[in-house]
């Protein structure tokens, strides 16, 4: 068991006191309706939006999972952490559509572009994705981290993995239910610097222990490149380039979990600048999460530390390397990551179920009743996610690879439906619905077979589970695009008047004027800055 010093406990106590203060302040600002509870009254500034996007994205799956992938495969999965340019696409291109339409959810946007069937089915897909990825991954990562850091095997005969994971779920659930979106947005502002500081400490101490960056490069020599051979069995460069974009576009530009942050903005200008702030923050994970995993691999190669699995790399660094007083900061960062991800998940789940299911079928429900229904729905989703945890190890060995492989099956259909729907007015309502259903069914077909990959060996279905996961993602996207275009040729499209403001060619003049009026030199400077830093990292680790 790790011996936490008095200073460590004081640091943790201070963090939780600040957290409690923010929640109490949020509770005093009572939610009058669903706009207040789910979107913080649409009054968030760019600082709050950017910090919330980052804190919502960076969860324990990064501290545990991304570090684990760094320990196992080096820079291979860094592509997903270098997607600041896709966050810029959200701010520059997609925010005008989403914000000006005043929608609560992405399914609601699809209803306006296509039809109510598309809205309902996207809600189903989104809730399923939360169960398979966000809930299961975050809870699993939290359990692994705290069991490794504290070195506790069990309490009262119960595996400490489950005690620590479920304890954090309950604590986070209480403050999310009480405070709503306001509490989540403001606690993200508190949690983000704690998370960054804690991870930077690990980076600096780890580099010192291993003997500097040159030692990390020497001992990870075969894993330092972002671009791998096209014949690489796990990360071929065509798959990485196109597959990571499909997954990234879905996640950053269409997923309720992230887009809900920009929907909380005061206006289009604040939303866009919030995505720029998030873009800068998103450049950090490669260095503060993935590189520590590579440091752990180097330390293991030198025999300085040991770990049983790659996912234990980051927790091991915390427990073995940090001096007294610093552990409290890093554990606070880990708690912050867990709570911010779970809190955002809880709120997004409640929003999707309440607005896109319950309210649709019971429109006469009062605002207070809708809030209560949303909270109950969240509890059910969390329970289902926890029940899925034992299946995860059958799909991938490392947490972050599991996360991306499952997202690669969910993303293609949604990405195709949003992209084609915004680009062309000719894509029909029927095509939108058929695209969502076909993409989801083909993706879930592979997911259902993966735990039984040994059983299907030698059968006609073998290619479904043996095909590289990134190539399968690209294949899904292409098939859905073909299906949608073909369906649009034989079904009726909406009129241009019906699509006013919902496609690139029908975006209203008032919205366009608002976008242009809010631009100044800093928007261009920061955009070029983010793209320049990203390009430099690619050149350095090509």
MIMAR-445734 format. One record per residue (C-alpha): residue number from 1; residue in three letters; x, y, z. Coordinates in pm, whole numbers. Layout:
N
(r NUM; "ala"; (X; Y; Z)) ...
***
This chain:
542
(r 1; "unk"; (0; 0; 0)) (r 2; "unk"; (124; 350; -86)) (r 3; "unk"; (200; 559; 220)) (r 4; "unk"; (42; 901; 160)) (r 5; "unk"; (200; 1181; 360)) (r 6; "unk"; (11; 1445; 558)) (r 7; "unk"; (81; 1692; 277)) (r 8; "unk"; (-70; 1452; 23)) (r 9; "unk"; (-390; 1431; 225)) (r 10; "unk"; (-401; 1810; 266)) (r 11; "unk"; (-369; 1858; -111)) (r 12; "unk"; (-650; 1609; -175)) (r 13; "unk"; (-866; 1769; 96)) (r 14; "unk"; (-811; 2113; -59)) (r 15; "unk"; (-912; 1985; -402)) (r 16; "unk"; (-1234; 1832; -273)) (r 17; "unk"; (-1318; 2145; -72)) (r 18; "unk"; (-1285; 2358; -386)) (r 19; "unk"; (-1499; 2107; -574)) (r 20; "unk"; (-1763; 2117; -302)) (r 21; "unk"; (-1766; 2497; -309)) (r 22; "unk"; (-1830; 2505; -683)) (r 23; "unk"; (-2112; 2250; -654)) (r 24; "unk"; (-2278; 2443; -370)) (r 25; "unk"; (-2257; 2763; -575)) (r 26; "unk"; (-2415; 2583; -872)) (r 27; "unk"; (-2693; 2442; -653)) (r 28; "unk"; (-2782; 2791; -530)) (r 29; "unk"; (-2847; 2891; -891)) (r 30; "unk"; (-3158; 2676; -924)) (r 31; "unk"; (-3243; 2525; -1262)) (r 32; "unk"; (-3577; 2656; -1375)) (r 33; "unk"; (-3599; 2440; -1685)) (r 34; "unk"; (-3412; 2192; -1905)) (r 35; "unk"; (-3211; 2466; -2080)) (r 36; "unk"; (-3063; 2560; -1744)) (r 37; "unk"; (-2997; 2203; -1633)) (r 38; "unk"; (-2867; 2060; -1960)) (r 39; "unk"; (-2705; 2364; -2128)) (r 40; "unk"; (-2619; 2593; -1834)) (r 41; "unk"; (-2868; 2853; -1958)) (r 42; "unk"; (-2676; 2896; -2289)) (r 43; "unk"; (-2453; 3155; -2126)) (r 44; "unk"; (-2105; 2995; -2117)) (r 45; "unk"; (-1789; 3191; -2209)) (r 46; "unk"; (-1506; 3066; -2431)) (r 47; "unk"; (-1283; 2986; -2131)) (r 48; "unk"; (-1548; 2766; -1971)) (r 49; "unk"; (-1634; 2600; -2303)) (r 50; "unk"; (-1272; 2522; -2392)) (r 51; "unk"; (-1187; 2390; -2045)) (r 52; "unk"; (-1505; 2182; -2040)) (r 53; "unk"; (-1436; 2028; -2383)) (r 54; "unk"; (-1085; 1932; -2271)) (r 55; "unk"; (-1185; 1804; -1928)) (r 56; "unk"; (-1477; 1609; -2076)) (r 57; "unk"; (-1251; 1449; -2336)) (r 58; "unk"; (-956; 1379; -2107)) (r 59; "unk"; (-1063; 1112; -1867)) (r 60; "unk"; (-908; 827; -1681)) (r 61; "unk"; (-894; 636; -2011)) (r 62; "unk"; (-618; 879; -2109)) (r 63; "unk"; (-419; 861; -1789)) (r 64; "unk"; (-454; 484; -1778)) (r 65; "unk"; (-534; 386; -2138)) (r 66; "unk"; (-326; 630; -2341)) (r 67; "unk"; (-26; 575; -2114)) (r 68; "unk"; (-82; 202; -2158)) (r 69; "unk"; (-79; 235; -2536)) (r 70; "unk"; (239; 443; -2509)) (r 71; "unk"; (399; 162; -2309)) (r 72; "unk"; (291; -101; -2563)) (r 73; "unk"; (295; 65; -2907)) (r 74; "unk"; (474; 399; -2863)) (r 75; "unk"; (352; 689; -3078)) (r 76; "unk"; (108; 480; -3287)) (r 77; "unk"; (-210; 613; -3124)) (r 78; "unk"; (-87; 972; -3094)) (r 79; "unk"; (-287; 1056; -3409)) (r 80; "unk"; (-605; 1064; -3200)) (r 81; "unk"; (-443; 1317; -2966)) (r 82; "unk"; (-330; 1541; -3254)) (r 83; "unk"; (-683; 1621; -3371)) (r 84; "unk"; (-692; 1984; -3262)) (r 85; "unk"; (-746; 2068; -3629)) (r 86; "unk"; (-1074; 1872; -3621)) (r 87; "unk"; (-1182; 2070; -3312)) (r 88; "unk"; (-1116; 2382; -3525)) (r 89; "unk"; (-1352; 2235; -3787)) (r 90; "unk"; (-1617; 2217; -3516)) (r 91; "unk"; (-1566; 2585; -3430)) (r 92; "unk"; (-1526; 2728; -3778)) (r 93; "unk"; (-1760; 2509; -3984)) (r 94; "unk"; (-2018; 2328; -3771)) (r 95; "unk"; (-2089; 2565; -3481)) (r 96; "unk"; (-2289; 2806; -3705)) (r 97; "unk"; (-2531; 2523; -3792)) (r 98; "unk"; (-2565; 2382; -3444)) (r 99; "unk"; (-2578; 2699; -3239)) (r 100; "unk"; (-2806; 2902; -3465)) (r 101; "unk"; (-3059; 2617; -3483)) (r 102; "unk"; (-3097; 2638; -3099)) (r 103; "unk"; (-3111; 2260; -3066)) (r 104; "unk"; (-3041; 2076; -2739)) (r 105; "unk"; (-2902; 1761; -2898)) (r 106; "unk"; (-2742; 1620; -3212)) (r 107; "unk"; (-3036; 1383; -3266)) (r 108; "unk"; (-3262; 1689; -3263)) (r 109; "unk"; (-3046; 1843; -3536)) (r 110; "unk"; (-3078; 1526; -3744)) (r 111; "unk"; (-3456; 1542; -3709)) (r 112; "unk"; (-3455; 1887; -3868)) (r 113; "unk"; (-3220; 1777; -4146)) (r 114; "unk"; (-3379; 1436; -4210)) (r 115; "unk"; (-3675; 1309; -4007)) (r 116; "unk"; (-3788; 1198; -3661)) (r 117; "unk"; (-3681; 837; -3726)) (r 118; "unk"; (-3321; 952; -3772)) (r 119; "unk"; (-3339; 1146; -3447)) (r 120; "unk"; (-3465; 847; -3250)) (r 121; "unk"; (-3212; 605; -3397)) (r 122; "unk"; (-2915; 836; -3338)) (r 123; "unk"; (-3026; 859; -2975)) (r 124; "unk"; (-3018; 480; -2958)) (r 125; "unk"; (-2669; 467; -3112)) (r 126; "unk"; (-2541; 742; -2881)) (r 127; "unk"; (-2670; 573; -2567)) (r 128; "unk"; (-2525; 238; -2678)) (r 129; "unk"; (-2188; 404; -2741)) (r 130; "unk"; (-2194; 556; -2392)) (r 131; "unk"; (-2251; 212; -2243)) (r 132; "unk"; (-1981; 38; -2451)) (r 133; "unk"; (-1716; 308; -2428)) (r 134; "unk"; (-1754; 598; -2189)) (r 135; "unk"; (-1910; 424; -1888)) (r 136; "unk"; (-1729; 91; -1918)) (r 137; "unk"; (-1391; 247; -2003)) (r 138; "unk"; (-1397; 521; -1740)) (r 139; "unk"; (-1508; 295; -1457)) (r 140; "unk"; (-1257; 25; -1555)) (r 141; "unk"; (-971; 275; -1578)) (r 142; "unk"; (-1056; 422; -1239)) (r 143; "unk"; (-1062; 80; -1077)) (r 144; "unk"; (-725; -21; -1228)) (r 145; "unk"; (-564; 310; -1133)) (r 146; "unk"; (-666; 321; -769)) (r 147; "unk"; (-598; -48; -709)) (r 148; "unk"; (-245; -5; -852)) (r 149; "unk"; (-169; 329; -684)) (r 150; "unk"; (-294; 234; -339)) (r 151; "unk"; (-179; -127; -361)) (r 152; "unk"; (-497; -257; -198)) (r 153; "unk"; (-612; -599; -321)) (r 154; "unk"; (-942; -625; -137)) (r 155; "unk"; (-1153; -494; 150)) (r 156; "unk"; (-1398; -720; 335)) (r 157; "unk"; (-1332; -983; 71)) (r 158; "unk"; (-1441; -751; -212)) (r 159; "unk"; (-1193; -670; -492)) (r 160; "unk"; (-1075; -310; -435)) (r 161; "unk"; (-1108; -254; -811)) (r 162; "unk"; (-1487; -251; -774)) (r 163; "unk"; (-1492; -58; -446)) (r 164; "unk"; (-1287; 233; -582)) (r 165; "unk"; (-1457; 243; -922)) (r 166; "unk"; (-1813; 233; -791)) (r 167; "unk"; (-1731; 479; -510)) (r 168; "unk"; (-1624; 741; -764)) (r 169; "unk"; (-1933; 672; -976)) (r 170; "unk"; (-2158; 737; -677)) (r 171; "unk"; (-1976; 1057; -568)) (r 172; "unk"; (-1977; 1197; -921)) (r 173; "unk"; (-2339; 1103; -972)) (r 174; "unk"; (-2447; 1291; -661)) (r 175; "unk"; (-2284; 1618; -761)) (r 176; "unk"; (-2401; 1587; -1123)) (r 177; "unk"; (-2762; 1527; -1020)) (r 178; "unk"; (-2755; 1815; -773)) (r 179; "unk"; (-2569; 2070; -983)) (r 180; "unk"; (-2658; 1991; -1345)) (r 181; "unk"; (-2461; 2138; -1638)) (r 182; "unk"; (-2355; 2447; -1440)) (r 183; "unk"; (-2170; 2230; -1188)) (r 184; "unk"; (-2003; 2029; -1466)) (r 185; "unk"; (-1891; 2335; -1662)) (r 186; "unk"; (-1746; 2512; -1359)) (r 187; "unk"; (-1585; 2207; -1202)) (r 188; "unk"; (-1416; 2147; -1538)) (r 189; "unk"; (-1247; 2485; -1501)) (r 190; "unk"; (-1119; 2370; -1160)) (r 191; "unk"; (-1028; 2020; -1272)) (r 192; "unk"; (-839; 2105; -1592)) (r 193; "unk"; (-537; 2279; -1430)) (r 194; "unk"; (-521; 2012; -1156)) (r 195; "unk"; (-515; 1741; -1423)) (r 196; "unk"; (-246; 1915; -1629)) (r 197; "unk"; (-23; 1998; -1330)) (r 198; "unk"; (-39; 1644; -1194)) (r 199; "unk"; (49; 1490; -1530)) (r 200; "unk"; (334; 1736; -1592)) (r 201; "unk"; (487; 1636; -1257)) (r 202; "unk"; (482; 1271; -1367)) (r 203; "unk"; (645; 1366; -1699)) (r 204; "unk"; (928; 1566; -1540)) (r 205; "unk"; (1003; 1314; -1262)) (r 206; "unk"; (983; 1022; -1506)) (r 207; "unk"; (1225; 1182; -1751)) (r 208; "unk"; (1467; 1249; -1467)) (r 209; "unk"; (1451; 887; -1343)) (r 210; "unk"; (1497; 732; -1688)) (r 211; "unk"; (1794; 954; -1778)) (r 212; "unk"; (1638; 1208; -2013)) (r 213; "unk"; (1452; 1211; -2343)) (r 214; "unk"; (1742; 1054; -2534)) (r 215; "unk"; (1704; 740; -2323)) (r 216; "unk"; (1331; 725; -2393)) (r 217; "unk"; (1399; 750; -2766)) (r 218; "unk"; (1678; 489; -2750)) (r 219; "unk"; (1471; 232; -2561)) (r 220; "unk"; (1156; 300; -2768)) (r 221; "unk"; (1346; 324; -3097)) (r 222; "unk"; (1112; 99; -3296)) (r 223; "unk"; (797; 271; -3162)) (r 224; "unk"; (883; 640; -3210)) (r 225; "unk"; (722; 690; -3551)) (r 226; "unk"; (372; 821; -3613)) (r 227; "unk"; (362; 681; -3966)) (r 228; "unk"; (398; 303; -3991)) (r 229; "unk"; (425; 78; -4295)) (r 230; "unk"; (111; 9; -4500)) (r 231; "unk"; (169; -358; -4421)) (r 232; "unk"; (177; -301; -4043)) (r 233; "unk"; (-69; -546; -3890)) (r 234; "unk"; (-209; -300; -3632)) (r 235; "unk"; (-146; 58; -3747)) (r 236; "unk"; (-99; 78; -4128)) (r 237; "unk"; (-61; 439; -4238)) (r 238; "unk"; (-359; 447; -4482)) (r 239; "unk"; (-580; 315; -4204)) (r 240; "unk"; (-439; 557; -3950)) (r 241; "unk"; (-478; 864; -4172)) (r 242; "unk"; (-832; 801; -4299)) (r 243; "unk"; (-964; 588; -4014)) (r 244; "unk"; (-857; 830; -3742)) (r 245; "unk"; (-1023; 1118; -3933)) (r 246; "unk"; (-1355; 931; -3954)) (r 247; "unk"; (-1348; 854; -3582)) (r 248; "unk"; (-1226; 1207; -3499)) (r 249; "unk"; (-1490; 1378; -3712)) (r 250; "unk"; (-1765; 1174; -3546)) (r 251; "unk"; (-1634; 1242; -3197)) (r 252; "unk"; (-1544; 1612; -3221)) (r 253; "unk"; (-1805; 1738; -3466)) (r 254; "unk"; (-2117; 1525; -3415)) (r 255; "unk"; (-2107; 1355; -3074)) (r 256; "unk"; (-2345; 1494; -2813)) (r 257; "unk"; (-2079; 1441; -2545)) (r 258; "unk"; (-1854; 1712; -2697)) (r 259; "unk"; (-2091; 1930; -2900)) (r 260; "unk"; (-2310; 1992; -2594)) (r 261; "unk"; (-2030; 2218; -2469)) (r 262; "unk"; (-2053; 2458; -2766)) (r 263; "unk"; (-2433; 2449; -2751)) (r 264; "unk"; (-2394; 2615; -2409)) (r 265; "unk"; (-2226; 2922; -2559)) (r 266; "unk"; (-2342; 3284; -2537)) (r 267; "unk"; (-2306; 3306; -2914)) (r 268; "unk"; (-2124; 3174; -3220)) (r 269; "unk"; (-1813; 3382; -3146)) (r 270; "unk"; (-1777; 3246; -2792)) (r 271; "unk"; (-1839; 2892; -2915)) (r 272; "unk"; (-1571; 2923; -3186)) (r 273; "unk"; (-1313; 3068; -2947)) (r 274; "unk"; (-1394; 2798; -2696)) (r 275; "unk"; (-1298; 2537; -2957)) (r 276; "unk"; (-969; 2722; -3019)) (r 277; "unk"; (-886; 2715; -2648)) (r 278; "unk"; (-973; 2344; -2644)) (r 279; "unk"; (-752; 2300; -2954)) (r 280; "unk"; (-447; 2429; -2768)) (r 281; "unk"; (-524; 2211; -2466)) (r 282; "unk"; (-571; 1905; -2688)) (r 283; "unk"; (-207; 1929; -2800)) (r 284; "unk"; (-97; 1837; -2446)) (r 285; "unk"; (-206; 1470; -2408)) (r 286; "unk"; (69; 1328; -2630)) (r 287; "unk"; (328; 1470; -2392)) (r 288; "unk"; (158; 1441; -2054)) (r 289; "unk"; (-14; 1103; -2099)) (r 290; "unk"; (133; 903; -2390)) (r 291; "unk"; (501; 993; -2330)) (r 292; "unk"; (482; 886; -1962)) (r 293; "unk"; (374; 544; -2091)) (r 294; "unk"; (687; 534; -2308)) (r 295; "unk"; (889; 639; -2002)) (r 296; "unk"; (734; 351; -1807)) (r 297; "unk"; (838; 111; -2086)) (r 298; "unk"; (1194; 246; -2071)) (r 299; "unk"; (1206; 219; -1691)) (r 300; "unk"; (1076; -137; -1715)) (r 301; "unk"; (1342; -222; -1975)) (r 302; "unk"; (1606; -88; -1734)) (r 303; "unk"; (1462; -291; -1447)) (r 304; "unk"; (1390; 19; -1236)) (r 305; "unk"; (1018; -55; -1214)) (r 306; "unk"; (788; -339; -1320)) (r 307; "unk"; (422; -370; -1417)) (r 308; "unk"; (201; -664; -1508)) (r 309; "unk"; (9; -501; -1796)) (r 310; "unk"; (52; -182; -2005)) (r 311; "unk"; (-260; -29; -1847)) (r 312; "unk"; (-76; -23; -1513)) (r 313; "unk"; (202; 199; -1652)) (r 314; "unk"; (72; 538; -1533)) (r 315; "unk"; (-53; 422; -1190)) (r 316; "unk"; (283; 250; -1141)) (r 317; "unk"; (469; 576; -1210)) (r 318; "unk"; (254; 750; -948)) (r 319; "unk"; (309; 485; -682)) (r 320; "unk"; (680; 423; -743)) (r 321; "unk"; (837; 752; -849)) (r 322; "unk"; (668; 1048; -687)) (r 323; "unk"; (798; 1210; -367)) (r 324; "unk"; (581; 1285; -63)) (r 325; "unk"; (348; 1577; -120)) (r 326; "unk"; (338; 1534; -498)) (r 327; "unk"; (132; 1214; -494)) (r 328; "unk"; (-165; 1414; -363)) (r 329; "unk"; (-153; 1644; -667)) (r 330; "unk"; (-137; 1356; -913)) (r 331; "unk"; (-408; 1153; -740)) (r 332; "unk"; (-618; 1470; -741)) (r 333; "unk"; (-559; 1493; -1116)) (r 334; "unk"; (-669; 1134; -1160)) (r 335; "unk"; (-983; 1193; -954)) (r 336; "unk"; (-1045; 1509; -1161)) (r 337; "unk"; (-1017; 1311; -1484)) (r 338; "unk"; (-1258; 1045; -1365)) (r 339; "unk"; (-1514; 1288; -1229)) (r 340; "unk"; (-1511; 1527; -1525)) (r 341; "unk"; (-1559; 1244; -1776)) (r 342; "unk"; (-1829; 1072; -1573)) (r 343; "unk"; (-2010; 1397; -1494)) (r 344; "unk"; (-2020; 1496; -1862)) (r 345; "unk"; (-2140; 1147; -1950)) (r 346; "unk"; (-2417; 1159; -1689)) (r 347; "unk"; (-2546; 1491; -1817)) (r 348; "unk"; (-2526; 1400; -2186)) (r 349; "unk"; (-2705; 1070; -2123)) (r 350; "unk"; (-2982; 1243; -1930)) (r 351; "unk"; (-3017; 1502; -2207)) (r 352; "unk"; (-3041; 1245; -2486)) (r 353; "unk"; (-3292; 1021; -2314)) (r 354; "unk"; (-3510; 1303; -2179)) (r 355; "unk"; (-3523; 1529; -2484)) (r 356; "unk"; (-3512; 1268; -2763)) (r 357; "unk"; (-3715; 986; -2612)) (r 358; "unk"; (-3931; 1074; -2317)) (r 359; "unk"; (-4036; 1425; -2413)) (r 360; "unk"; (-4109; 1311; -2768)) (r 361; "unk"; (-4357; 1048; -2649)) (r 362; "unk"; (-4489; 1247; -2350)) (r 363; "unk"; (-4474; 1613; -2459)) (r 364; "unk"; (-4711; 1720; -2179)) (r 365; "unk"; (-4451; 1633; -1908)) (r 366; "unk"; (-4351; 1916; -1675)) (r 367; "unk"; (-3992; 2045; -1663)) (r 368; "unk"; (-3937; 1902; -1312)) (r 369; "unk"; (-4068; 1563; -1421)) (r 370; "unk"; (-3831; 1562; -1721)) (r 371; "unk"; (-3533; 1632; -1493)) (r 372; "unk"; (-3628; 1339; -1270)) (r 373; "unk"; (-3667; 1104; -1569)) (r 374; "unk"; (-3325; 1208; -1703)) (r 375; "unk"; (-3158; 1125; -1373)) (r 376; "unk"; (-3318; 780; -1356)) (r 377; "unk"; (-3214; 707; -1716)) (r 378; "unk"; (-2854; 795; -1633)) (r 379; "unk"; (-2846; 542; -1348)) (r 380; "unk"; (-2967; 265; -1582)) (r 381; "unk"; (-2701; 351; -1844)) (r 382; "unk"; (-2424; 345; -1582)) (r 383; "unk"; (-2534; 3; -1453)) (r 384; "unk"; (-2535; -142; -1806)) (r 385; "unk"; (-2187; 2; -1872)) (r 386; "unk"; (-2050; -160; -1557)) (r 387; "unk"; (-2198; -497; -1660)) (r 388; "unk"; (-2011; -470; -1996)) (r 389; "unk"; (-1666; -436; -1831)) (r 390; "unk"; (-1589; -813; -1821)) (r 391; "unk"; (-1638; -836; -2201)) (r 392; "unk"; (-1383; -562; -2280)) (r 393; "unk"; (-1076; -782; -2239)) (r 394; "unk"; (-1211; -1020; -2505)) (r 395; "unk"; (-1201; -741; -2767)) (r 396; "unk"; (-861; -574; -2703)) (r 397; "unk"; (-570; -619; -2463)) (r 398; "unk"; (-505; -249; -2397)) (r 399; "unk"; (-776; -10; -2278)) (r 400; "unk"; (-713; 271; -2528)) (r 401; "unk"; (-703; 29; -2821)) (r 402; "unk"; (-1033; -119; -2702)) (r 403; "unk"; (-1182; 232; -2689)) (r 404; "unk"; (-1071; 324; -3041)) (r 405; "unk"; (-1163; -13; -3191)) (r 406; "unk"; (-1520; 9; -3060)) (r 407; "unk"; (-1550; 373; -3168)) (r 408; "unk"; (-1430; 270; -3515)) (r 409; "unk"; (-1745; 58; -3543)) (r 410; "unk"; (-1983; 329; -3422)) (r 411; "unk"; (-1836; 633; -3598)) (r 412; "unk"; (-1853; 562; -3975)) (r 413; "unk"; (-2232; 558; -4017)) (r 414; "unk"; (-2290; 872; -3808)) (r 415; "unk"; (-2001; 1059; -3974)) (r 416; "unk"; (-2133; 978; -4322)) (r 417; "unk"; (-2490; 1085; -4236)) (r 418; "unk"; (-2382; 1422; -4091)) (r 419; "unk"; (-2124; 1495; -4361)) (r 420; "unk"; (-2347; 1414; -4660)) (r 421; "unk"; (-2644; 1585; -4496)) (r 422; "unk"; (-2456; 1913; -4456)) (r 423; "unk"; (-2284; 1902; -4795)) (r 424; "unk"; (-2582; 1822; -5018)) (r 425; "unk"; (-2951; 1913; -5018)) (r 426; "unk"; (-3011; 1611; -5246)) (r 427; "unk"; (-2954; 1357; -4967)) (r 428; "unk"; (-3304; 1247; -4869)) (r 429; "unk"; (-3465; 1183; -4528)) (r 430; "unk"; (-3493; 813; -4610)) (r 431; "unk"; (-3123; 800; -4702)) (r 432; "unk"; (-3029; 956; -4368)) (r 433; "unk"; (-3222; 695; -4171)) (r 434; "unk"; (-3104; 402; -4386)) (r 435; "unk"; (-2744; 525; -4352)) (r 436; "unk"; (-2764; 533; -3973)) (r 437; "unk"; (-2923; 189; -3948)) (r 438; "unk"; (-2694; 17; -4199)) (r 439; "unk"; (-2378; 166; -4046)) (r 440; "unk"; (-2481; 67; -3695)) (r 441; "unk"; (-2585; -287; -3791)) (r 442; "unk"; (-2261; -355; -3983)) (r 443; "unk"; (-2053; -216; -3698)) (r 444; "unk"; (-2233; -411; -3426)) (r 445; "unk"; (-2209; -727; -3638)) (r 446; "unk"; (-1830; -720; -3610)) (r 447; "unk"; (-1844; -622; -3240)) (r 448; "unk"; (-2070; -920; -3166)) (r 449; "unk"; (-1827; -1158; -3342)) (r 450; "unk"; (-1502; -1025; -3187)) (r 451; "unk"; (-1536; -1207; -2851)) (r 452; "unk"; (-1579; -1530; -3053)) (r 453; "unk"; (-1302; -1474; -3309)) (r 454; "unk"; (-1150; -1818; -3246)) (r 455; "unk"; (-1484; -1986; -3311)) (r 456; "unk"; (-1534; -1821; -3652)) (r 457; "unk"; (-1184; -1908; -3776)) (r 458; "unk"; (-1208; -2102; -4101)) (r 459; "unk"; (-1567; -1993; -4169)) (r 460; "unk"; (-1691; -1740; -4430)) (r 461; "unk"; (-1718; -1484; -4146)) (r 462; "unk"; (-1349; -1501; -4057)) (r 463; "unk"; (-1259; -1190; -4261)) (r 464; "unk"; (-1501; -980; -4054)) (r 465; "unk"; (-1293; -1027; -3736)) (r 466; "unk"; (-946; -1060; -3894)) (r 467; "unk"; (-961; -749; -4115)) (r 468; "unk"; (-756; -462; -3968)) (r 469; "unk"; (-990; -251; -3750)) (r 470; "unk"; (-891; 74; -3921)) (r 471; "unk"; (-952; -67; -4269)) (r 472; "unk"; (-1289; -203; -4151)) (r 473; "unk"; (-1375; 148; -4029)) (r 474; "unk"; (-1296; 296; -4371)) (r 475; "unk"; (-1490; 18; -4547)) (r 476; "unk"; (-1794; 90; -4330)) (r 477; "unk"; (-1779; 462; -4411)) (r 478; "unk"; (-1752; 400; -4787)) (r 479; "unk"; (-2038; 148; -4783)) (r 480; "unk"; (-2267; 384; -4592)) (r 481; "unk"; (-2189; 670; -4834)) (r 482; "unk"; (-2271; 443; -5130)) (r 483; "unk"; (-2593; 323; -4964)) (r 484; "unk"; (-2703; 682; -4889)) (r 485; "unk"; (-2632; 810; -5240)) (r 486; "unk"; (-2811; 512; -5393)) (r 487; "unk"; (-3112; 556; -5164)) (r 488; "unk"; (-3126; 929; -5243)) (r 489; "unk"; (-3155; 850; -5614)) (r 490; "unk"; (-3484; 669; -5563)) (r 491; "unk"; (-3643; 867; -5277)) (r 492; "unk"; (-3771; 1223; -5239)) (r 493; "unk"; (-3556; 1501; -5091)) (r 494; "unk"; (-3674; 1792; -4874)) (r 495; "unk"; (-3733; 2125; -5043)) (r 496; "unk"; (-3464; 2394; -5010)) (r 497; "unk"; (-3704; 2597; -4797)) (r 498; "unk"; (-3742; 2306; -4556)) (r 499; "unk"; (-3360; 2285; -4528)) (r 500; "unk"; (-3305; 2654; -4459)) (r 501; "unk"; (-2998; 2690; -4237)) (r 502; "unk"; (-2930; 2316; -4226)) (r 503; "unk"; (-2684; 2271; -4516)) (r 504; "unk"; (-2386; 2467; -4644)) (r 505; "unk"; (-2580; 2601; -4941)) (r 506; "unk"; (-2885; 2705; -4735)) (r 507; "unk"; (-2714; 2866; -4435)) (r 508; "unk"; (-2902; 3188; -4367)) (r 509; "unk"; (-2750; 3530; -4435)) (r 510; "unk"; (-2805; 3642; -4075)) (r 511; "unk"; (-2602; 3351; -3941)) (r 512; "unk"; (-2326; 3413; -4195)) (r 513; "unk"; (-2317; 3782; -4103)) (r 514; "unk"; (-2292; 3693; -3733)) (r 515; "unk"; (-1996; 3464; -3806)) (r 516; "unk"; (-1815; 3731; -4011)) (r 517; "unk"; (-1891; 4009; -3761)) (r 518; "unk"; (-1734; 3807; -3478)) (r 519; "unk"; (-1402; 3748; -3657)) (r 520; "unk"; (-1083; 3939; -3584)) (r 521; "unk"; (-709; 3884; -3634)) (r 522; "unk"; (-679; 3668; -3322)) (r 523; "unk"; (-912; 3406; -3467)) (r 524; "unk"; (-674; 3365; -3761)) (r 525; "unk"; (-357; 3386; -3548)) (r 526; "unk"; (-472; 3116; -3307)) (r 527; "unk"; (-594; 2892; -3588)) (r 528; "unk"; (-260; 2913; -3767)) (r 529; "unk"; (-79; 2861; -3437)) (r 530; "unk"; (-264; 2537; -3359)) (r 531; "unk"; (-214; 2403; -3712)) (r 532; "unk"; (155; 2499; -3703)) (r 533; "unk"; (222; 2317; -3374)) (r 534; "unk"; (39; 2009; -3503)) (r 535; "unk"; (243; 2010; -3826)) (r 536; "unk"; (568; 2044; -3627)) (r 537; "unk"; (484; 1739; -3412)) (r 538; "unk"; (409; 1532; -3723)) (r 539; "unk"; (735; 1635; -3888)) (r 540; "unk"; (935; 1563; -3569)) (r 541; "unk"; (794; 1212; -3521)) (r 542; "unk"; (719; 1118; -3882)) 
***
